[in-house]
């Protein structure tokens, strides 16, 4: 199961990169930011399935990570290319920190 998410993430990155190369209205900043977002989501889900969590944690966390990954991807499409005063990048970083905290919370609950 874990390889499906890894292969799916790689295919999504390749597809997004191909779209970025073909579509001229897709800015390189947004394209690379979306690739990083897909990579983070696929990496978190892969790490989730390599750790020994209960099946309930895996299914709920996978759902949460996929939904937040889709939200991050959509936000990446509309982000301005300037780093200064860019609220969408702050929201993207906040979502990543929230995902990491949820992952650590699941690992902490596993150890109890």
N, C-alpha and C positions, 0 to 999 in steps of 0.2 A: 504494500500500500504506500509506503513512504517513497518508493521510486516513482510512483505515478505523479506525486506532487513535485518531485525534483524535475522530472522530464517535462511536466506541464509548465513549470516555471521557466525552464530553458526555452521551450517552444514559444511561450508568451513573450519572453525577452527578444528572441529572434524575430517574431512577427512584428513586435513594436519597433524594433530597429529597422526592419525592412520597410515598414510604413514611413518611418522617419526619413529614410533615404529616398523614397519615391515621392512622398507628398512634400511639396516645397513650402507650403503654409504651416508646416509642423516645425516650430523652432527647435534647434538642436538642444537648447537648455531644457525645454520641456520633455524632449525625447529622452535625453540622458537621465533626467530626474524621474521620469516614468519607469525607465529601465531599472534604476536603483530601487524604486518602490516595489516593483515586481520581484526583484532579487531578494529584498528584505522579507517580503511576504512568503515567498517560496522557501527561503532559509529558515524562517520561524516555524513553518509547518513541517519542514523536514526535521528540524531539531525536536519538534513536538513528538514526532513518531519514532525518533531514535531513543528518546528517553522513555523510561518505563512508567508511564502514567496509566491510570485506569482508562477504560474505553469511554466512559462518560466524559472525562476531561478531554480526551482526544477529539471527540465529536463536537463538543461545545466550543472548545478553543479553535478547532479548525473552522467552524462556522464563523466565529468572531473574527479570526484572522483574515478569512476570505472577504468578509463584508468590509472590514476596515481597510484591507488592501484595495478593494474596488473604490472605496471612498478616496483613499490616497491617490489612486491612479487618476480619478476624475479631477481631483484638485491639482494634480501635476499638469494636466492638460490646460488649465486656466491660469497657472502661475505666471507672474511677470518675470522677466529675465533678470531684473535687478534684485540683488540680495538685500539692499537697504530698505527698511520699512516694508517688508514683504510679509504680510500677515498669513498668507497661505503657506509659506514655508514654515512659519512658526506652528501653524496647525498641523502640518505634516510631521514635524519633529515631535509635537505633543502626542500625536497618534502613535508614533513609533515608541515613544517612552511608555505610553499606556499599554501597548502590546507587550513590551518587555516586562513591565510590572505584572501583567496578567500571567505571563509565562513563568516568572519567578514565583508568583503566588501559587501556581499549580504545582511547581516543584516543592515548595515548602509544605503544601498540604499532603503531598505524597509521602513525605518523610514522617508525618505524624501518625 
